[in-house]
Amino acid sequence: MTTALNGSDEGASDSKAHTLIIGIGNRYRRDDGVGIVVARRLAPERLDGIRVIERSGEGAALLEAWQGAERVIVVDAVQSGAPPGTIHRLDARAQPMPTRFFHYSTHAFSLAEAIELARALDQLPRRLLVYGVEGADFTAGEGLSPEVAAAVDEVVHRLRAGLQPDFQDTQTYPEPEEQTWNPSNHSWRNTRSPAV
């Protein structure tokens, strides 16, 4: 699936867009559709300088989508064993992607593999943040589990409020390389991924 939102043509480059948000997933596999839901929540707002698109998660399509983009945010479902609804925020430029987050993927090859391939080919965007939402149900069907639906609200809130801090035009990154949102107490904490 390849869908452009915000009224932009799929093949057209948006010269005003400084940030590309990619919602990844399959909305017919329950929680795997979380990235699509986030993209569809943000798209109608037509945020200045932001382009929002959907992708199925196929690696070559992702590399093509962010080609030429300086700033990219990707939202996808993960399954690492954390409680459902947990949100992992990762700086993909600063560290290899923890493959344990993406071991369950309905995509041809996982987001982590696509990012690491782009890294090896020197095709990563200048800034690449990944929001991985811990899923509970990846069976066939539509609709998100309650924990994941609540996490959508937090990701959308964080993106609306935090786009400017997330993408400061500096060479240093002021925040930790990984942050995790705990759905049980509704708080963010700084974490660090173990070696991949």
ROSETI-211507 format. One record per residue (C-alpha): residue number from 1; residue in three letters; x, y, z. Coordinates in steps of 0.05 Angstrom, whole numbers, plus 5000, padded with zeros to 4 digits. Layout:
N
+-----+------+------+-------+------+
!  nr ! rest ! east ! north !   up !
+-----+------+------+-------+------+
! NUM !  ALA !    X !     Y !    Z !
...
+-----+------+------+-------+------+
% end
This chain:
196
+-----+------+------+-------+------+
!  nr ! rest ! east ! north !   up !
+-----+------+------+-------+------+
!   1 !  MET ! 5000 !  5000 ! 5000 !
!   2 !  THR ! 5025 !  5068 ! 4980 !
!   3 !  THR ! 4983 !  5128 ! 4999 !
!   4 !  ALA ! 5000 !  5201 ! 5000 !
!   5 !  LEU ! 4961 !  5244 ! 5048 !
!   6 !  ASN ! 4956 !  5319 ! 5058 !
!   7 !  GLY ! 4931 !  5326 ! 4987 !
!   8 !  SER ! 4999 !  5316 ! 4956 !
!   9 !  ASP ! 5009 !  5274 ! 4894 !
!  10 !  GLU ! 5045 !  5208 ! 4906 !
!  11 !  GLY ! 5102 !  5223 ! 4859 !
!  12 !  ALA ! 5107 !  5297 ! 4871 !
!  13 !  SER ! 5160 !  5325 ! 4916 !
!  14 !  ASP ! 5134 !  5376 ! 4966 !
!  15 !  SER ! 5185 !  5432 ! 4966 !
!  16 !  LYS ! 5152 !  5464 ! 5027 !
!  17 !  ALA ! 5155 !  5400 ! 5069 !
!  18 !  HIS ! 5214 !  5400 ! 5117 !
!  19 !  THR ! 5191 !  5337 ! 5153 !
!  20 !  LEU ! 5164 !  5272 ! 5126 !
!  21 !  ILE ! 5120 !  5229 ! 5171 !
!  22 !  ILE ! 5111 !  5157 ! 5148 !
!  23 !  GLY ! 5057 !  5115 ! 5179 !
!  24 !  ILE ! 5073 !  5041 ! 5167 !
!  25 !  GLY ! 5028 !  4982 ! 5174 !
!  26 !  ASN ! 4971 !  4938 ! 5152 !
!  27 !  ARG ! 4904 !  4961 ! 5179 !
!  28 !  TYR ! 4875 !  4892 ! 5165 !
!  29 !  ARG ! 4922 !  4861 ! 5217 !
!  30 !  ARG ! 4894 !  4897 ! 5278 !
!  31 !  ASP ! 4952 !  4930 ! 5317 !
!  32 !  ASP ! 4998 !  4927 ! 5257 !
!  33 !  GLY ! 4957 !  4986 ! 5230 !
!  34 !  VAL ! 4979 !  5034 ! 5285 !
!  35 !  GLY ! 5025 !  5073 ! 5239 !
!  36 !  ILE ! 4969 !  5082 ! 5188 !
!  37 !  VAL ! 4921 !  5107 ! 5243 !
!  38 !  VAL ! 4972 !  5158 ! 5267 !
!  39 !  ALA ! 4984 !  5182 ! 5195 !
!  40 !  ARG ! 4909 !  5189 ! 5183 !
!  41 !  ARG ! 4900 !  5228 ! 5248 !
!  42 !  LEU ! 4955 !  5278 ! 5229 !
!  43 !  ALA ! 4941 !  5286 ! 5155 !
!  44 !  PRO ! 4878 !  5328 ! 5159 !
!  45 !  GLU ! 4913 !  5380 ! 5202 !
!  46 !  ARG ! 4958 !  5400 ! 5143 !
!  47 !  LEU ! 5014 !  5420 ! 5190 !
!  48 !  ASP ! 5060 !  5472 ! 5159 !
!  49 !  GLY ! 5123 !  5441 ! 5131 !
!  50 !  ILE ! 5100 !  5370 ! 5144 !
!  51 !  ARG ! 5083 !  5317 ! 5093 !
!  52 !  VAL ! 5047 !  5254 ! 5117 !
!  53 !  ILE ! 5046 !  5189 ! 5078 !
!  54 !  GLU ! 5027 !  5116 ! 5089 !
!  55 !  ARG ! 5068 !  5056 ! 5070 !
!  56 !  SER ! 5059 !  4981 ! 5078 !
!  57 !  GLY ! 5129 !  4974 ! 5105 !
!  58 !  GLU ! 5163 !  4943 ! 5045 !
!  59 !  GLY ! 5236 !  4962 ! 5050 !
!  60 !  ALA ! 5249 !  4987 ! 4980 !
!  61 !  ALA ! 5187 !  5031 ! 4983 !
!  62 !  LEU ! 5212 !  5062 ! 5048 !
!  63 !  LEU ! 5281 !  5077 ! 5019 !
!  64 !  GLU ! 5247 !  5109 ! 4959 !
!  65 !  ALA ! 5198 !  5149 ! 5003 !
!  66 !  TRP ! 5251 !  5182 ! 5044 !
!  67 !  GLN ! 5300 !  5193 ! 4987 !
!  68 !  GLY ! 5321 !  5266 ! 4989 !
!  69 !  ALA ! 5285 !  5279 ! 5055 !
!  70 !  GLU ! 5326 !  5311 ! 5110 !
!  71 !  ARG ! 5278 !  5297 ! 5168 !
!  72 !  VAL ! 5236 !  5234 ! 5174 !
!  73 !  ILE ! 5192 !  5206 ! 5229 !
!  74 !  VAL ! 5168 !  5134 ! 5221 !
!  75 !  VAL ! 5112 !  5103 ! 5262 !
!  76 !  ASP ! 5104 !  5027 ! 5263 !
!  77 !  ALA ! 5080 !  4970 ! 5307 !
!  78 !  VAL ! 5132 !  4931 ! 5346 !
!  79 !  GLN ! 5131 !  4868 ! 5389 !
!  80 !  SER ! 5189 !  4864 ! 5437 !
!  81 !  GLY ! 5155 !  4836 ! 5499 !
!  82 !  ALA ! 5140 !  4903 ! 5532 !
!  83 !  PRO ! 5069 !  4915 ! 5555 !
!  84 !  PRO ! 5020 !  4931 ! 5498 !
!  85 !  GLY ! 5015 !  5006 ! 5485 !
!  86 !  THR ! 5088 !  5019 ! 5505 !
!  87 !  ILE ! 5119 !  5070 ! 5457 !
!  88 !  HIS ! 5192 !  5066 ! 5439 !
!  89 !  ARG ! 5223 !  5130 ! 5410 !
!  90 !  LEU ! 5289 !  5116 ! 5376 !
!  91 !  ASP ! 5340 !  5160 ! 5340 !
!  92 !  ALA ! 5357 !  5114 ! 5281 !
!  93 !  ARG ! 5416 !  5157 ! 5260 !
!  94 !  ALA ! 5450 !  5151 ! 5328 !
!  95 !  GLN ! 5445 !  5076 ! 5336 !
!  96 !  PRO ! 5430 !  5011 ! 5299 !
!  97 !  MET ! 5357 !  4992 ! 5303 !
!  98 !  PRO ! 5343 !  4939 ! 5356 !
!  99 !  THR ! 5319 !  4880 ! 5314 !
! 100 !  ARG ! 5283 !  4851 ! 5375 !
! 101 !  PHE ! 5230 !  4906 ! 5367 !
! 102 !  PHE ! 5213 !  4886 ! 5297 !
! 103 !  HIS ! 5220 !  4810 ! 5299 !
! 104 !  TYR ! 5145 !  4804 ! 5287 !
! 105 !  SER ! 5130 !  4840 ! 5223 !
! 106 !  THR ! 5076 !  4830 ! 5171 !
! 107 !  HIS ! 5120 !  4868 ! 5122 !
! 108 !  ALA ! 5166 !  4835 ! 5070 !
! 109 !  PHE ! 5226 !  4853 ! 5112 !
! 110 !  SER ! 5224 !  4893 ! 5175 !
! 111 !  LEU ! 5233 !  4967 ! 5187 !
! 112 !  ALA ! 5298 !  4952 ! 5224 !
! 113 !  GLU ! 5325 !  4915 ! 5163 !
! 114 !  ALA ! 5304 !  4972 ! 5117 !
! 115 !  ILE ! 5339 !  5023 ! 5161 !
! 116 !  GLU ! 5403 !  4982 ! 5167 !
! 117 !  LEU ! 5403 !  4971 ! 5091 !
! 118 !  ALA ! 5396 !  5047 ! 5081 !
! 119 !  ARG ! 5452 !  5058 ! 5131 !
! 120 !  ALA ! 5498 !  5010 ! 5093 !
! 121 !  LEU ! 5481 !  5044 ! 5027 !
! 122 !  ASP ! 5490 !  5113 ! 5059 !
! 123 !  GLN ! 5417 !  5130 ! 5043 !
! 124 !  LEU ! 5391 !  5149 ! 5112 !
! 125 !  PRO ! 5357 !  5216 ! 5118 !
! 126 !  ARG ! 5396 !  5268 ! 5158 !
! 127 !  ARG ! 5348 !  5258 ! 5217 !
! 128 !  LEU ! 5308 !  5194 ! 5226 !
! 129 !  LEU ! 5264 !  5182 ! 5287 !
! 130 !  VAL ! 5224 !  5118 ! 5297 !
! 131 !  TYR ! 5163 !  5113 ! 5342 !
! 132 !  GLY ! 5151 !  5038 ! 5354 !
! 133 !  VAL ! 5085 !  5022 ! 5388 !
! 134 !  GLU ! 5081 !  4956 ! 5424 !
! 135 !  GLY ! 5024 !  4915 ! 5395 !
! 136 !  ALA ! 4981 !  4863 ! 5427 !
! 137 !  ASP ! 4939 !  4833 ! 5370 !
! 138 !  PHE ! 4966 !  4821 ! 5300 !
! 139 !  THR ! 4911 !  4774 ! 5277 !
! 140 !  ALA ! 4868 !  4787 ! 5216 !
! 141 !  GLY ! 4815 !  4840 ! 5225 !
! 142 !  GLU ! 4808 !  4915 ! 5233 !
! 143 !  GLY ! 4813 !  4959 ! 5294 !
! 144 !  LEU ! 4867 !  4970 ! 5347 !
! 145 !  SER ! 4869 !  4939 ! 5416 !
! 146 !  PRO ! 4851 !  4989 ! 5471 !
! 147 !  GLU ! 4923 !  4997 ! 5495 !
! 148 !  VAL ! 4948 !  5012 ! 5425 !
! 149 !  ALA ! 4891 !  5060 ! 5411 !
! 150 !  ALA ! 4911 !  5098 ! 5474 !
! 151 !  ALA ! 4983 !  5099 ! 5450 !
! 152 !  VAL ! 4960 !  5130 ! 5384 !
! 153 !  ASP ! 4935 !  5190 ! 5424 !
! 154 !  GLU ! 5003 !  5197 ! 5458 !
! 155 !  VAL ! 5043 !  5191 ! 5393 !
! 156 !  VAL ! 4998 !  5243 ! 5358 !
! 157 !  HIS ! 5004 !  5289 ! 5418 !
! 158 !  ARG ! 5079 !  5281 ! 5420 !
! 159 !  LEU ! 5087 !  5294 ! 5346 !
! 160 !  ARG ! 5042 !  5355 ! 5347 !
! 161 !  ALA ! 5077 !  5385 ! 5408 !
! 162 !  GLY ! 5147 !  5360 ! 5395 !
! 163 !  LEU ! 5163 !  5368 ! 5322 !
! 164 !  GLN ! 5206 !  5429 ! 5333 !
! 165 !  PRO ! 5248 !  5399 ! 5390 !
! 166 !  ASP ! 5253 !  5333 ! 5354 !
! 167 !  PHE ! 5284 !  5366 ! 5293 !
! 168 !  GLN ! 5330 !  5421 ! 5317 !
! 169 !  ASP ! 5378 !  5440 ! 5261 !
! 170 !  THR ! 5440 !  5424 ! 5301 !
! 171 !  GLN ! 5492 !  5370 ! 5295 !
! 172 !  THR ! 5482 !  5347 ! 5366 !
! 173 !  TYR ! 5420 !  5312 ! 5390 !
! 174 !  PRO ! 5397 !  5340 ! 5457 !
! 175 !  GLU ! 5354 !  5281 ! 5479 !
! 176 !  PRO ! 5374 !  5209 ! 5494 !
! 177 !  GLU ! 5377 !  5161 ! 5436 !
! 178 !  GLU ! 5318 !  5123 ! 5462 !
! 179 !  GLN ! 5257 !  5141 ! 5503 !
! 180 !  THR ! 5200 !  5095 ! 5525 !
! 181 !  TRP ! 5129 !  5115 ! 5543 !
! 182 !  ASN ! 5098 !  5072 ! 5598 !
! 183 !  PRO ! 5023 !  5064 ! 5586 !
! 184 !  SER ! 5008 !  5044 ! 5658 !
! 185 !  ASN ! 5033 !  5110 ! 5689 !
! 186 !  HIS ! 5030 !  5154 ! 5626 !
! 187 !  SER ! 5102 !  5177 ! 5631 !
! 188 !  TRP ! 5164 !  5179 ! 5587 !
! 189 !  ARG ! 5231 !  5154 ! 5612 !
! 190 !  ASN ! 5300 !  5157 ! 5581 !
! 191 !  THR ! 5326 !  5088 ! 5562 !
! 192 !  ARG ! 5384 !  5060 ! 5523 !
! 193 !  SER ! 5379 !  5001 ! 5476 !
! 194 !  PRO ! 5424 !  4943 ! 5492 !
! 195 !  ALA ! 5472 !  4922 ! 5437 !
! 196 !  VAL ! 5436 !  4893 ! 5377 !
+-----+------+------+-------+------+
% end
